[in-house]
């Protein structure tokens, strides 16, 4: 019988990998974990946690005007990045220490090193040392990618935001997914002049159409200059921008003009983290100069140069590890979880996958991962909470009733603000089950966690109706909508 250094070797110290390592060790397994960067992974160090802290920080900008409307004698404040950023990093350091403490207390041996595979049971660390394990778990997460065009390296990605030496006065955000929209709202709330380009017809592709439209409307309401059907065609340092006269003589850009909303004094801004203000030309011919350009145009699993394919692991077109319902790869001894598999790229899902892996491998209880009806939130302003099918998805295979209301909530209506919220239920006309719930409102993330329980349990519209409303709240609309706005 083969002997190994460890029962389990985890590559990746994010939330999923750390949870799997700890729980396996608690079952008596001898476990090691390698992480080449900081413990905590994307979520704790450069994703969910610092982003949400920035969401909190940016939300205070509107609070001063709200407070005055409610009778408080307060002056508008100015956001100070140099005061917030050290506190942010202090908190991330604390959380990384918590993760390390949890691993140490669990008896997991930690290697602060990059790791790759030599074979289905052997891991090679960056210093050349090899370790063997009966089981190997790939939990390396993902990373943001820049688009493939000249000068794209001058822009930044979401990982870079938290380490900026100072906030830019203006920024162009390229992309229309949740990361792009969240940072557009965050930076606008911090006082940055934000322009956003998205090549599609509407932001947040794949989410409910009605909710997407309201969020786009509210983003524009707060001053974000959102351009749909628009992309970058050229970019360069502002000091090297092409001469418009030369372009015209060459038959290019005959109708190029400056967008007032895009103009920034190229000589007045501080140098960006990647070399100074950037000149950008868009697909509609407009030009502008921005202190920073943020690309939020996609992510890719961290599976490059790990020896996975040489060991027999199959990868998909985007570099994702191909796994079965039990997170097992084509190699029986190798499993993968989290963003490295590009299934549902959410931290709680990676944690669930890690737990299911331990149940399957170390507890002898084969447990597939349930990826159905997962609640999620987009931390725009207002937030967007969603679970289940969108109206568009439900129409494909169900006869449905749509219950929806949009209104000005009490708190902000009193302050004279025009913002609206949305509550929406998608109901199957046959069995009456609620197929989807979509909320656009302040604290929608908190609401959808509760609504997600009911939807996951298979609650019907009548179950919602039987629930007494909590008044006065925004969420009471979820149990008081009696008449469908449309039947499909």
C-alpha positions as CSV (number, residue, x, y, z in Angstrom):
1,X,0.0,0.0,0.0
2,X,1.3,3.4,-1.0
3,X,2.3,5.8,1.7
4,X,1.9,9.6,1.4
5,X,3.1,12.6,3.3
6,X,-0.5,13.8,3.7
7,X,-4.0,12.6,3.4
8,X,-4.9,15.9,1.7
9,X,-3.0,18.7,0.1
10,X,-5.0,21.8,-0.7
11,X,-3.6,24.3,-3.3
12,X,-5.2,27.7,-2.5
13,X,-5.9,29.5,0.7
14,X,-9.2,31.2,-0.1
15,X,-12.5,30.6,1.7
16,X,-13.2,27.3,0.0
17,X,-9.8,25.8,0.4
18,X,-9.3,26.9,4.0
19,X,-12.7,25.5,5.0
20,X,-12.0,22.1,3.3
21,X,-8.6,21.9,4.9
22,X,-10.0,22.7,8.4
23,X,-12.9,20.3,8.2
24,X,-10.8,17.5,6.8
25,X,-8.3,18.0,9.6
26,X,-11.1,17.8,12.1
27,X,-12.0,14.4,10.8
28,X,-8.5,13.2,11.6
29,X,-6.9,13.7,8.2
30,X,-3.3,14.9,7.9
31,X,-3.6,18.1,5.9
32,X,-1.3,20.6,4.2
33,X,-2.2,23.8,2.3
34,X,-0.1,26.0,0.0
35,X,-0.9,29.6,-0.8
36,X,1.3,31.8,-2.9
37,X,-0.3,35.1,-2.0
38,X,-2.2,36.2,1.1
39,X,-4.4,33.9,3.2
40,X,-8.1,34.5,2.6
41,X,-8.0,34.6,-1.2
42,X,-10.0,36.8,-3.4
43,X,-13.0,37.3,-1.1
44,X,-11.1,38.4,2.0
45,X,-8.2,40.2,0.5
46,X,-9.2,41.7,-2.9
47,X,-12.9,41.0,-3.4
48,X,-16.1,40.7,-1.3
49,X,-14.8,42.1,2.0
50,X,-12.8,45.2,1.0
51,X,-15.4,45.9,-1.7
52,X,-18.3,45.8,0.9
53,X,-16.3,48.1,3.2
54,X,-16.0,50.5,0.3
55,X,-19.7,50.2,-0.3
56,X,-20.3,51.2,3.3
57,X,-17.9,54.1,3.0
58,X,-19.4,55.4,-0.2
59,X,-22.9,55.3,1.1
60,X,-22.3,58.1,3.6
61,X,-22.1,60.7,0.9
62,X,-25.9,60.9,0.6
63,X,-26.4,60.7,4.4
64,X,-25.6,64.4,5.0
65,X,-28.4,65.7,2.7
66,X,-30.7,63.0,4.1
67,X,-29.9,64.1,7.7
68,X,-30.7,67.7,6.9
69,X,-34.0,66.7,5.4
70,X,-34.8,65.0,8.8
71,X,-33.9,68.1,10.8
72,X,-30.2,67.6,11.5
73,X,-27.9,70.6,11.3
74,X,-24.9,69.0,9.5
75,X,-22.5,70.1,6.8
76,X,-21.5,68.0,3.8
77,X,-18.3,66.0,4.4
78,X,-15.5,65.2,2.1
79,X,-14.3,61.6,1.7
80,X,-10.6,61.1,2.6
81,X,-9.1,58.1,1.0
82,X,-5.9,58.6,3.0
83,X,-7.9,58.1,6.2
84,X,-10.0,55.2,5.0
85,X,-7.4,53.1,3.2
86,X,-5.1,52.4,6.2
87,X,-8.1,51.3,8.2
88,X,-9.2,49.0,5.3
89,X,-5.8,47.3,5.1
90,X,-5.7,47.0,8.9
91,X,-8.9,45.1,8.8
92,X,-7.7,42.9,5.9
93,X,-4.5,42.1,7.9
94,X,-6.7,41.2,10.9
95,X,-8.8,38.8,8.8
96,X,-5.8,37.2,7.2
97,X,-4.5,36.6,10.7
98,X,-7.8,35.0,11.7
99,X,-7.6,32.6,8.7
100,X,-4.0,31.6,9.6
101,X,-5.0,31.1,13.3
102,X,-7.9,28.9,12.3
103,X,-5.6,26.7,10.1
104,X,-2.9,26.6,12.9
105,X,-5.5,25.6,15.5
106,X,-6.8,22.9,13.1
107,X,-3.3,21.3,12.8
108,X,-3.1,22.2,9.0
109,X,0.5,22.6,7.8
110,X,0.8,25.8,5.8
111,X,3.3,26.5,3.0
112,X,3.5,30.1,1.9
113,X,4.4,29.1,-1.6
114,X,3.2,28.6,-5.1
115,X,2.4,24.9,-5.8
116,X,2.0,22.8,-8.9
117,X,1.5,19.2,-9.7
118,X,4.2,16.7,-10.7
119,X,1.7,13.8,-10.9
120,X,-1.7,12.8,-9.5
121,X,-0.3,12.5,-6.0
122,X,2.7,14.8,-6.0
123,X,2.9,18.6,-5.4
124,X,6.0,20.6,-6.1
125,X,6.5,23.8,-4.2
126,X,8.2,26.9,-5.6
127,X,11.5,26.0,-3.9
128,X,11.5,22.6,-5.6
129,X,10.5,20.6,-2.5
130,X,7.9,17.9,-3.3
131,X,5.1,16.6,-1.1
132,X,2.9,13.6,-1.7
133,X,-0.8,13.3,-0.8
134,X,-3.5,10.7,-1.2
135,X,-5.9,13.4,-2.3
136,X,-5.2,16.9,-3.9
137,X,-7.7,19.7,-3.9
138,X,-7.4,22.5,-6.4
139,X,-8.9,25.7,-4.8
140,X,-6.9,28.4,-6.6
141,X,-9.7,30.8,-7.4
142,X,-9.7,33.2,-10.3
143,X,-8.4,36.6,-11.4
144,X,-9.5,39.6,-13.4
145,X,-8.3,39.8,-17.0
146,X,-7.6,42.7,-19.2
147,X,-9.0,42.9,-22.8
148,X,-6.6,42.0,-25.6
149,X,-5.8,45.3,-27.3
150,X,-2.8,47.7,-27.4
151,X,-2.2,49.8,-24.3
152,X,-4.7,47.8,-22.2
153,X,-1.9,47.2,-19.7
154,X,-2.1,51.0,-18.9
155,X,-5.5,50.4,-17.2
156,X,-6.2,48.8,-13.9
157,X,-8.4,45.9,-12.8
158,X,-10.5,45.3,-9.7
159,X,-7.5,43.9,-7.7
160,X,-5.7,47.2,-8.0
161,X,-8.4,49.4,-6.6
162,X,-7.7,48.8,-3.0
163,X,-4.0,49.7,-3.4
164,X,-4.3,53.0,-5.3
165,X,-2.1,55.6,-3.7
166,X,-5.0,58.1,-4.1
167,X,-8.4,58.2,-5.6
168,X,-8.6,59.5,-9.2
169,X,-10.6,62.6,-9.9
170,X,-12.1,60.8,-12.9
171,X,-12.3,57.2,-14.0
172,X,-13.6,55.2,-17.0
173,X,-15.0,51.8,-16.1
174,X,-15.2,49.3,-19.0
175,X,-17.7,46.5,-18.5
176,X,-21.3,46.0,-17.5
177,X,-21.2,43.0,-15.1
178,X,-21.7,43.2,-11.4
179,X,-18.1,44.1,-10.6
180,X,-18.1,47.1,-13.0
181,X,-21.5,48.4,-11.8
182,X,-20.5,48.0,-8.1
183,X,-17.3,49.9,-8.5
184,X,-19.1,52.6,-10.6
185,X,-21.5,53.2,-7.7
186,X,-18.7,53.0,-5.0
187,X,-16.4,55.4,-6.7
188,X,-19.2,57.8,-7.6
189,X,-20.2,57.8,-3.9
190,X,-16.6,58.6,-3.0
191,X,-16.7,61.7,-5.2
192,X,-15.0,60.4,-8.3
193,X,-16.4,61.5,-11.7
194,X,-17.4,58.1,-13.2
195,X,-18.0,57.2,-16.8
196,X,-18.9,53.6,-17.7
197,X,-18.8,51.9,-21.1
198,X,-20.6,48.7,-21.8
199,X,-20.7,47.1,-25.3
200,X,-24.1,45.4,-24.6
201,X,-27.6,46.8,-24.8
202,X,-28.1,46.8,-21.0
203,X,-25.9,46.3,-17.9
204,X,-26.0,43.1,-15.7
205,X,-26.6,40.6,-18.5
206,X,-28.2,37.5,-17.3
207,X,-30.2,39.2,-14.5
208,X,-33.9,40.1,-14.6
209,X,-34.5,42.6,-17.3
210,X,-36.8,44.9,-15.3
211,X,-34.4,45.0,-12.4
212,X,-31.5,45.8,-14.8
213,X,-33.3,48.7,-16.2
214,X,-34.1,50.2,-12.9
215,X,-30.5,49.9,-11.7
216,X,-29.2,51.6,-14.8
217,X,-31.7,54.4,-14.3
218,X,-30.7,54.8,-10.6
219,X,-27.0,54.8,-11.5
220,X,-27.5,57.6,-14.0
221,X,-29.6,59.4,-11.4
222,X,-26.6,59.5,-9.0
223,X,-24.4,61.0,-11.7
224,X,-22.7,58.0,-13.4
225,X,-22.2,58.7,-17.1
226,X,-23.3,55.3,-18.4
227,X,-22.9,54.6,-22.1
228,X,-24.4,51.4,-23.5
229,X,-23.5,49.9,-26.8
230,X,-20.1,51.5,-26.4
231,X,-16.5,50.2,-26.2
232,X,-12.9,51.4,-26.4
233,X,-11.3,51.4,-29.8
234,X,-8.1,53.2,-28.9
235,X,-6.3,54.2,-25.8
236,X,-2.9,55.8,-25.0
237,X,-1.2,58.0,-22.4
238,X,-2.7,61.5,-22.7
239,X,0.7,62.9,-23.5
240,X,0.8,60.7,-26.5
241,X,-2.7,61.2,-27.8
242,X,-3.0,61.3,-31.6
243,X,-3.2,64.7,-33.3
244,X,-6.9,65.0,-34.5
245,X,-5.7,67.0,-37.5
246,X,-3.3,64.2,-38.5
247,X,-6.2,61.6,-38.1
248,X,-8.5,63.7,-40.3
249,X,-5.8,64.0,-43.0
250,X,-5.5,60.2,-42.9
251,X,-9.2,59.8,-43.3
252,X,-9.8,58.8,-39.7
253,X,-12.1,60.4,-37.1
254,X,-13.5,63.0,-39.4
255,X,-16.4,63.5,-37.0
256,X,-14.4,63.2,-33.7
257,X,-15.5,65.6,-31.0
258,X,-15.1,65.8,-27.3
259,X,-17.8,64.8,-24.9
260,X,-18.1,67.4,-22.2
261,X,-18.9,64.8,-19.7
262,X,-15.7,63.0,-20.5
263,X,-13.3,65.9,-20.4
264,X,-10.6,66.0,-17.7
265,X,-7.6,68.3,-17.7
266,X,-4.9,65.9,-18.8
267,X,-2.2,68.0,-17.1
268,X,-4.1,68.6,-13.9
269,X,-4.6,65.1,-12.5
270,X,-2.0,63.2,-10.5
271,X,-0.2,60.4,-12.1
272,X,-2.2,57.1,-12.3
273,X,-0.8,53.9,-10.8
274,X,0.1,52.9,-14.3
275,X,1.6,56.0,-15.7
276,X,-0.7,59.1,-15.8
277,X,-3.9,60.3,-17.4
278,X,-5.2,58.2,-20.3
279,X,-6.7,59.3,-23.6
280,X,-9.6,57.1,-24.8
281,X,-11.5,56.9,-28.0
282,X,-14.8,55.0,-28.1
283,X,-16.7,53.2,-30.7
284,X,-19.0,56.1,-31.2
285,X,-16.1,58.4,-32.1
286,X,-16.1,60.3,-28.9
287,X,-12.8,61.0,-27.0
288,X,-12.0,61.7,-23.4
289,X,-9.1,61.8,-20.9
290,X,-9.4,60.0,-17.6
291,X,-7.1,59.7,-14.6
292,X,-7.7,56.0,-14.5
293,X,-9.3,53.3,-16.7
294,X,-10.7,50.3,-14.9
295,X,-11.3,47.1,-16.9
296,X,-14.0,44.9,-15.4
297,X,-14.5,42.8,-18.5
298,X,-14.1,39.2,-17.2
299,X,-12.3,36.8,-15.0
300,X,-10.3,33.6,-15.5
301,X,-9.5,30.6,-13.3
302,X,-6.0,30.5,-11.8
303,X,-5.0,27.3,-13.4
304,X,-2.1,28.3,-15.6
305,X,1.3,26.6,-15.3
306,X,0.1,24.2,-12.6
307,X,0.9,21.0,-14.4
308,X,-2.8,20.1,-14.3
309,X,-3.2,18.8,-17.9
310,X,0.1,16.9,-17.7
311,X,-1.3,15.1,-14.6
312,X,-4.4,14.2,-16.6
313,X,-6.8,16.9,-15.4
314,X,-9.1,18.3,-18.1
315,X,-9.5,22.0,-18.5
316,X,-12.2,24.0,-20.3
317,X,-11.9,26.7,-22.8
318,X,-11.5,29.4,-20.1
319,X,-9.0,27.4,-18.2
320,X,-11.6,26.1,-15.7
321,X,-11.1,22.6,-14.1
322,X,-13.7,20.2,-15.4
323,X,-15.3,18.3,-12.5
324,X,-18.3,16.1,-11.9
325,X,-21.2,16.6,-9.4
326,X,-18.8,15.6,-6.6
327,X,-16.1,18.1,-7.6
328,X,-13.9,15.2,-8.8
329,X,-11.7,15.7,-11.9
330,X,-10.8,13.2,-14.6
331,X,-8.0,12.1,-12.2
332,X,-9.6,10.2,-9.2
333,X,-7.2,11.6,-6.6
334,X,-7.6,15.2,-7.7
335,X,-10.6,17.4,-6.9
336,X,-11.4,21.1,-7.5
337,X,-13.8,23.6,-6.0
338,X,-14.6,27.3,-6.2
339,X,-13.8,29.8,-9.0
340,X,-11.1,27.4,-10.4
341,X,-14.1,25.3,-11.7
342,X,-16.0,28.3,-13.0
343,X,-19.4,26.9,-11.9
344,X,-21.0,29.4,-9.6
345,X,-18.4,31.9,-8.6
346,X,-19.5,33.0,-5.2
347,X,-17.7,32.6,-1.9
348,X,-20.5,30.8,0.0
349,X,-20.7,28.3,-3.0
350,X,-17.0,27.6,-2.8
351,X,-17.4,26.9,1.0
352,X,-20.3,24.6,0.3
353,X,-18.3,22.8,-2.3
354,X,-15.4,22.4,0.1
355,X,-17.8,20.9,2.8
356,X,-19.3,18.6,0.2
357,X,-15.8,17.4,-0.8
358,X,-15.0,16.5,2.8
359,X,-18.3,14.7,3.2
360,X,-17.6,12.7,0.0
361,X,-13.9,11.9,0.5
362,X,-13.3,11.8,4.3
363,X,-16.7,10.9,5.7
364,X,-17.7,8.3,3.2
365,X,-20.9,10.2,2.4
366,X,-21.0,11.0,-1.3
367,X,-22.5,14.5,-1.5
368,X,-23.1,16.3,-4.7
369,X,-23.1,20.1,-4.6
370,X,-26.6,21.7,-4.9
371,X,-26.2,24.7,-7.3
372,X,-29.9,25.3,-7.6
373,X,-31.7,28.4,-6.3
374,X,-28.7,30.2,-4.9
375,X,-29.5,33.7,-3.6
376,X,-27.0,36.4,-4.5
377,X,-26.7,40.2,-4.3
378,X,-25.2,42.9,-6.4
379,X,-23.9,45.8,-4.2
380,X,-24.9,48.6,-6.5
381,X,-26.7,51.6,-5.0
382,X,-29.4,50.6,-4.6
383,X,-28.6,47.0,-4.0
384,X,-30.0,44.2,-6.1
385,X,-31.0,40.9,-4.5
386,X,-32.0,37.9,-6.6
387,X,-32.9,34.2,-6.3
388,X,-34.3,31.8,-8.8
389,X,-35.4,32.4,-12.3
390,X,-35.6,35.7,-14.1
391,X,-38.9,36.5,-15.8
392,X,-37.1,35.9,-19.2
393,X,-35.8,32.5,-18.0
394,X,-39.1,31.4,-16.5
395,X,-41.0,32.1,-19.8
396,X,-39.0,29.5,-21.6
397,X,-40.4,26.5,-19.7
398,X,-43.3,27.7,-17.5
399,X,-46.6,29.5,-17.8
400,X,-46.2,32.3,-15.3
401,X,-47.7,35.1,-13.4
402,X,-45.6,38.2,-12.7
403,X,-46.2,40.2,-9.6
404,X,-44.2,43.5,-9.5
405,X,-44.3,46.9,-7.9
406,X,-41.9,49.8,-8.0
407,X,-42.3,52.8,-5.7
408,X,-40.5,55.6,-3.8
409,X,-39.6,54.2,-0.4
410,X,-40.7,56.2,2.7
411,X,-37.2,57.1,4.0
412,X,-35.9,58.7,0.8
413,X,-39.2,60.0,-0.4
414,X,-39.5,62.1,2.8
415,X,-36.1,63.6,1.9
416,X,-37.3,64.6,-1.5
417,X,-35.3,62.0,-3.4
418,X,-36.6,60.6,-6.7
419,X,-35.1,57.1,-6.3
420,X,-37.4,54.0,-6.6
421,X,-37.2,50.4,-5.4
422,X,-38.6,47.3,-7.1
423,X,-40.1,44.1,-5.6
424,X,-40.9,41.3,-8.1
425,X,-42.1,37.7,-7.8
426,X,-42.2,35.1,-10.7
427,X,-44.9,32.5,-10.0
428,X,-45.7,29.2,-11.8
429,X,-49.3,29.2,-12.8
430,X,-49.6,25.5,-12.4
431,X,-48.1,24.5,-9.0
432,X,-48.1,28.1,-7.7
433,X,-44.5,27.9,-6.6
434,X,-42.5,31.1,-6.5
435,X,-39.8,30.5,-9.2
436,X,-37.9,33.8,-8.7
437,X,-37.7,36.8,-6.4
438,X,-35.9,40.0,-7.4
439,X,-35.4,43.0,-5.2
440,X,-33.9,46.4,-6.1
441,X,-33.7,48.4,-2.9
442,X,-31.4,49.6,-0.1
443,X,-30.3,46.5,1.8
444,X,-31.7,44.1,-0.8
445,X,-28.9,41.7,0.0
446,X,-30.3,41.3,3.5
447,X,-33.8,40.9,2.3
448,X,-33.0,38.3,-0.4
449,X,-31.2,36.0,2.2
450,X,-34.6,35.6,4.0
451,X,-36.6,35.4,0.8
452,X,-34.2,32.8,-0.5
453,X,-35.1,30.4,2.3
454,X,-38.8,30.5,1.3
455,X,-38.0,30.0,-2.4
456,X,-35.6,27.2,-1.7
457,X,-38.2,25.5,0.4
458,X,-40.7,25.6,-2.5
459,X,-43.0,28.2,-1.1
460,X,-46.1,29.1,-3.2
461,X,-47.5,32.5,-3.8
462,X,-50.3,31.6,-1.4
463,X,-47.6,30.9,1.3
464,X,-46.3,34.4,0.7
465,X,-49.9,35.8,0.9
466,X,-50.6,34.0,4.2
467,X,-47.6,35.8,5.8
468,X,-48.6,38.9,7.7
469,X,-46.8,42.0,6.5
470,X,-44.3,43.9,8.7
471,X,-45.4,47.5,8.5
472,X,-44.0,50.0,7.5
473,X,-41.2,48.3,5.5
474,X,-40.2,48.1,1.9
475,X,-40.2,44.3,2.1
476,X,-43.9,44.0,3.1
477,X,-44.7,44.4,-0.6
478,X,-43.5,40.8,-1.1
479,X,-46.5,39.6,0.8
480,X,-49.1,42.2,-0.2
481,X,-49.0,42.0,-4.0
482,X,-52.4,40.4,-4.9
483,X,-52.8,41.0,-8.6
484,X,-50.3,39.9,-11.3
485,X,-49.1,42.7,-13.6
486,X,-49.0,40.2,-16.5
487,X,-49.6,36.6,-17.2
488,X,-47.5,34.7,-19.7
